[in-house]
Amino acid sequence: MPDGVVPDEGLARGLQWTLDNPDTNLDAWQLLLFVNDYTPTLTTTLADLVEPSWTSYSRAALLPAFWSAPMVAAHVASSEWGADPVEFKNLVSATETVYGCAYFDPIFGVLRFVQRFEVGDIRPIAAGESVLVIPRFTRRSEAP
């Protein structure tokens, strides 16, 4: 059977359903950082990621009600969470390089999204410094 595509209008609706359905509304997803030099693949799991060891580090809760209505551009649906970036601050711990972030679903125990930062955004975070992340969730469709 030939492959199909998801039209733009279906992309937006599908993303809205992912972010605002009874399953995801049970609990907030968790935004986390990873400090291992890792490039995510289709088989990435939480076990592949190493989180910062800073004493001030904790995952940030992404409550479902704060995801924006999905917008579609260039066959990619995207939604942003909240009005301000989420700040992860290293108050007093040793320097660690942050390579990316992920969204973990604690109810189902799965990663919903994982992203390695762009080269210019990968940097060491020393004591007193912080990482700002604008949570964005995307879904795309490609022609076969």
N, C-alpha and C positions, 0 to 999 in steps of 0.2 A: 504494500500500500504506500502511496507517495506521502511525503511529509506535508503538513499543513502549516499555516502561519496564524498567529494571533493578531487580528487587526488592532490598530491603535485604540479604538473605543473599547475593545475587549481587554487590552493591556491595563488601561486605567481602572476598569471595573474589577479586574482580577487582583490588582494591587490593593484596591480599596477593601476587597473581601479579605485579603490576607491580613491587613492591618486592623480590621474592625469586624471580626466575626466572633461567635460565641467562644471558640477555642482560644483565640489570642486574648480575648477580654478577661479570661480567667485570672491572668496575672501579667505583670509587666515583664517585658523582655529586659535583659540586662546588657548594657553596653560595657564592653571590656576592652582593654588594651593588650597587645602582645609585644614582648621584648625579644623574642627570638627572631633571627634573620630567616624568615620563612615566607614563601610565596604560596598563597592559597591555591588549591585545585578543587575540582569537583568532588573529590573524596575527603576533603579536610574535615576533621572533627575537633572537638574541644581539646582532646588529648594532644593534638599537634601544636597547640598554642601555649606559650609560657607567659604568664601574667607578671606584671611588675612586683618586686618584693618590697617596695616602699611601705613603711609602716602606715602612711597616710592613704594608701591606695585602697579603694573599694569599687566594685562595679556600680554603675549608675542605673537606676530603674527608669525604663522608658515606658511610661504609662500610655496605654492605647489611645486615650482621648486626645493626646497632644500631637498625633500625626496629622499633617496637613492633607487636604484633598489632593489626590494624585493629579499631576500634570503630565502631558505627553509631548515630547519633542524628539524628532529624529528617531521615531519608533522605540523610544525608551520612556517608560512611565516612572516617575519619581515622586517621593513624598519626603518632607523634612519634618523632624520632630522638634517641637518647641520653638520659642522665639529667639533664644540665645544659645550659643555653643555650650556644651558640657565641659566643665573644667576638671582635669585630673591634676592635682598638685603634689609634687614631691616635696614635702616639708623639710625633712632632715635626713633622708636616707641616701645611700650611695647612688652614684650616677648610673642610669641604665638607658640604653637606646630604645626608643619606641618605634616599632616598624609598622604597626597597623592597629585596626580595631575589629571587633566582631559583635554581633547581637546574638545572645544566647537565650533560648526559650527554656526556662527552668521547669515548666510544666511537662514538656515533652522531652526535655534533655537533649535538644538538638541546636546546632547553630542555624540561625535563620539567614545570616549574612556575614561575610567575612571579607575584609579589604586590607590589602597592603597599601600603605601611604605612597604618594608620589615621591620620587627621589628627594626633592627639596624639602619635603615634610618629615622625612626620617632624620631624627637627630637625638643626641644624648640629652637627657633631662637630669640636670644636677639638682641638688638640694636647693629649695627656694624657687625652682622653675616649674612650669606647668605645661600641659598639653591641652589644647582646645580642640574639641571635636564637634562638628555639626552633624548630628545623626541624619543620614539620608538613606532611604531604601529604594532600590530600583528594580525594575523588571523590564526585559527587552524581548523583542521578537525579531527574527531574521528570516528572510525569504530562503526557501530551500535551494 
